[in-house]
Structure formats: structure tokens, C-alpha cells
């Protein structure tokens, strides 16, 4: 990749590549943690624990760096929307989905997010412009979605419902991303500050919603060690530390490089799901996932982006 920002490419790559690989590993493994967590926890309480742990990590990061949360109350209003659509609903939907489908399939569906985000950004939020190439990429990607679903086999049953839940979670991300870009990007405040405010907003929402729809909170003493560790890993690593790592990659290597981690996440989710959880793969699932990723690559013009000169690669917009 020629996404380096200094003449000595090897030195620059050492600055961001370890964090990049860590991101792929953390986010790709998150679907395994969710699968284990929903064995004993209601998806809403799993989301609550995950968000609480992630918020704690970011609050500590803010204290260490002497940063502070946003002071603009209008911005906090927009953050409530992003917290709902980008955290509370999709995290919970993935939990419900993984009660019915494998962690591998959940990871594949997450990779479809850009396919939905692009037309929404262009047609609803007006933050992107549709071109013939992007429309072609969307078409290729949705052909891959049909392959993952195995529509020629007929649809129905709990597994199909679970896949729809995972796809709906990806659609929530797809709405949150352009909303974030339109109403939050460019506001004063660091990325860690914005993420901390977003997670605190989500935690407040979950504190109201979880008891209403999932009953009383579980007794931690009744949970297995595996589940407790998975909740902590989802929060501290997948929801807290991962954002800090992502912000570092964006700052050093640019948004284009950071967003390409999407291509590694389903690979990691598949490897850990098959090797650790002993999940089974049908041929159409990895084939469909590959077609989806090709469609995403076409929409994002990945080949041209990765061949740009260093000066054109740096991008300071973390919400792109």
C-alpha cells in the first residue's frame, strides 16, 4: 500500500500497521464474544455491559489526556441519535441475531454496511454523490448478499430471521455513519471526546430500555467466567480501546487505510468462529462474502485510493 506519509515508508508503516492489525483482530473477534455472551445474557444486558465497559475506558482516556466532553448541548442532541442508531440498536440486534446464526455470518453481514451507507448518504443526507461506478459496486454487493442468504434454497425459519437481524444492524450503522458525517463531523472536540460522549449517551438510553424490555439486571455471580470475560473484552477492547486505535490509524495513515479494515474483519470472524466455536461454513457464505467485499471495493474505488500519492492519502475526517 502506498498510503505512507513520509519518504521512509518502512518507518511510517511501523507507526500504524500494528494498530491496524489489532483493530482487525479486535473487531473481527467481537462476533465470537457476542456469541458466547448471549448464551447467558439477554442481548440488551449484553449491550449494556459492553457499553459500560467501553465508556469507562474512554472516560479514563479523557482523564489521562486531560481532554473533556463536548459542551455544546445541540451536539449532545445529535449524539443521542448516533448513540441510538450506531450503538444501542445495532449492538442489540447483533446479539439477537447471534442467538439464531453463527458468529461467522454476523461478521459477514457487518461487512455489508458500506453498501447501505452509500445510497443513504447520497439520497437522504446528501453527503455523497452517486456515480455509475458506485451504483455498479452496490449492485455487485447486493448480488453477494443474495448469495450469502442462499435464496435459491428458499427462505424462512429462525436462521433467516437471525440473518435479517444482522443485516438490520448493518443498516443501522449505515444510517448512523452519514448522519454522523453531516451533523457531527467538523465540530470542536477530539475523536475520543466524541466517542466518550456517544457511549455515555448510549449507556443512559440502555439504563432506561434494558430493565423495561429485558427485566431485572442479571446477577454477575450467576454468570460464568467465560461470559464475564467476553463482556469485558467487548467493552474494554471492542468498544473502548478499538476506537483509540482507530483514531491513531486515521491520524497517521488516513481514513482510506482505516476503512479498509472492513475487508479483514469477516476473515478474522470466520477463522475464530470455525476454529474456536467449531461453527460450520456453507460454500455460499464465504463466496457471497467475497462478492460483497468486491462490491464495497468498487464503491470505494479502493484500487485508486491505495495507489494515490502520500499527499493525497492523508485525510483528517474520522467520520468519512
Buried (B, 14 or more C-beta within 10 A) or exposed (E): BEBBBEEEBEEBBEBBBEBBBBBBBBBBBBBBBBBBBBBBBBBBBBBBBBBBBBBBBBBEBBEEEEBEBBEEEEBBEBBBBBBBBBBBBBBBBBBBBBBBBBBBBBBBBBBBBBBBBBBBBBEEBEBBEBEEEBBEBBBBBBBBBEBBBBEEEEEEEEBBBBBBBBBBBBBBBBBBBBBBBBBBBEBEBBBBBBBBBBBBBBBBBBEEBBBEEBEEBBEEEEBEEEBBBBBBBBBBBBBBBBBBBBBBBBBBBBBBBBBBBBBBBBBBBBBBBBEEBEBEBEEBBBEBBBBBBBBBBBBBBBEEBBEBEBEEBBBEEBBB
